[in-house]
Amino acid sequence: MSRQPLPASPWIFDASEWPDEDCVAAGADLAPGTLLEAYRCGAFPMPHDGELLWWSPMRRGVLVPADVRVSRSLARSVRRFDVTFDESFEEVIDACADPSRPGSWIDSPIRDAYVRMHRLGWAHSVETRDADGTLVGGLYGLSIGALFAGESMFHRATDASKVALVALADVVGADGLIDTQWSTPHLASLGVTEWSRDRYLEVVDTLVDAPPPPRWD
């Protein structure tokens, strides 16, 4: 799916004006051009109590693809499951948005905004499937240059989301970076580390103008 050019956003994301806290702004909109500008500048949207908030964590979770950790049990799961790309984007985001999941935050405006970004060629999904093709896990996010900004992941079978992340690391490749927003013990076990905001913004400034991986090009 080829990426379509996006209109410029009227909103300015100026990191020099951001507070020293994870939430850096409120308001704006979820138009495609606004989303693209935000990610290029190191911010991402996440609503809270019905308000659209923008975040740029002081400690950013990142995965350098070469650092992904594949345990023996995960290696067996990699062989057991099949992986597809962009075949079931809406099913993946709907699974991630399941309100019964702890900490669920994906509301209808967020869902619609990323489905639109997918149709415009900017948002992508990685799907994990069992032997009969049933979707059992996956993740989605935006690809901007050599950056993949991961948004959310889910699993319905052991290791299914981990397999999707391993496949994503292979796609992004040695010249890219996967943004996980924050780190968690689960993500840290897979090789995710934390960077300072300043370090992240410095690296992302270069990554977003780099050539994208062939799969997303």
N, C-alpha and C positions, 0 to 999 in steps of 0.2 A: 504494500500500500504506500504510494508515494506521498510525501508530505506536501501539504498545500501552504502557500505563503499566508501569513496571518497579519491582520491590520495592526498598526501600532496602538499601544494602550495610552489612554489619557492620564493614567496613574503613574506616579514616579515612586520607585523603590530605591531609596537612597540610604545605603548602609551607614553612611557617616552620621546620620541623624537617628539611628536606632538606639534604644536604651540597652543597658547591659542586663537584659533578661530575655528569656526565650520568645515571648510574645512581643512583636515589634510594631504592629499596626492593627487597625480595625477598619472595616468598611470596604470601599472599592467594589469590585464586581468579579464575576467568574467568567468573563468573556475570554475567548481564546487568546487574544493578544495580551490581556492582563495576566493570564496564567503563564504564558511564555516569558513575559518580562519579569515576573516575580521569580521564577525559577532561575533565570539567567542571572539575577541579582542575589540569589541565595535564600529566597523566602518561599514559603509554601502556605496554602490556605488550610485551615482546620477550624470548623465552626465550634462554638461553645455557647450553650444556652440560647441558641437561635441567633447569635451574632457571628458575622464572618470575621474571623481573626487571621492574622498572618504571622508566621513563626519563622525564626532563624535561630535555632538553639545555640546557646553559648558553648555547649559541648555537643558537637555534631556526630552522629553515628555514620560511619562510612565503611565500605568494604572495598578494599583493593582486590580486584579479581584474582591476582596471583596468590593472595593470602587466604583464600577460602579453604576451610578445614573440612576434609572428608574422612570421617571415621570409617572403620571397617563395616559397621552396621549400616552407615549411610551409603557406603559404596555398594552394598548389597541392594539397598533400596533403589539406587540409581539404575541398577541393572534390572530391577523388577518392574519399575514403572516406565511408561512411555511419556515423552514430553512433546507438546505442540506449542505453536506460537500464533497468537492473534486469531485463533479459531473460535474462541468462546469468550470474547472480552466482556460482554454484558453479563454472562453467567458468572464470570470470575468476580466482577465488581459487586454483583448482587450477593454472592456468597460472602465477600468481605464485609458487606453492609448489613448482614444478618443482625437484626436488633437483639437477638438472644445471645450474641457473643459479648463477653465482658469487654467494656471499654469501646463499644461500637460508636462510631462518630460520623459515619458516612450518611449524610441526609440526601434528600431528593435533589436539591440544587447541586451538591457536589457530584452525585452520581451522573446527573444529566450533563454537567460540564465536562467530565472526563470521557463519557461516551462520545460527546461531540469532538473532543480532542482526538479520540481514536479514529473517528470517521474522517478527520482531517489529516490523519497520518502521523500524529505526534505521540499518542498514548498507545501502549502495547501491553499485551498480556502473555504470560507464560503459563501453560496449563499442564498439570500432571494427571495422567490417566492410568487406570488399571488395565488389565489385559483385554477387557471387553470394550475399552474406550470410554468408560464412565469417568467423568471429571471427579477427582478426589482431592485436588489441591491446586494451588496456583498463586500468582501475584500479578500486580499491574503497576504501571507507572509511566512517566514521560521519558522519552529519549530526546536529549538536546545536545547535539554534537557528540562528544565522547562521554557525556554524563548520562547515567540512567538514574532518574529520581524516583526511587521506589515509594509507593503510596501505601499499599496494604497487601497482606498475604493471608491465606487460609489453608486449612487442611481438614479432610474428612477421613484420612488414613494416616497411620504413623509415618512420619518422614516426608509426607507428600509435599508440604510447602518447602522443606529443605531441599528436596530434589529440584524444585522449580528454581530456587536460588542458585544452586550449583550450575544449572543449565544457563541461567542468566549471566553468571560470571564468565562462562565460556563464550557467550555471545559478545559481551561487552569487551572482553579481551584485555591484554596487558596495557594498552594505551588509555584505557578508560577507567571510570570510577562509578561505583554504585553508592548512591546516597540513601541511607536508611532512616534519616531524620534524627532519631535517637537510637541509642544502643540499649539492649536488654540482655540479661544473662543468656537467654535463648540465642539471640543474634551473636553475642560475644563468643559463644561456643562454636560458631561457624566462621569466625575470623573477623567479625565486625569490631572496629576500634573507634575511639573517640578523637576527634580533632577539635581544636579551638575554632571558634567562629572565624577569627582572622585568617587562620590557615586555610580553612575551607573556602572562604571567599576568594582568597588569592589563587588557589588552584582552580576553582570553578570558573573564574574569569577567563582562563585559558581553555578549559575543557569545552565550554559551550560553543566555542568557535572552531573546534577541531572537527575533522571529518567523522561522521557517525559510523558505527559498525556496519558492515555490509548488509546484515539482516534487516536493519532499520532504515537503510538508505533508500 
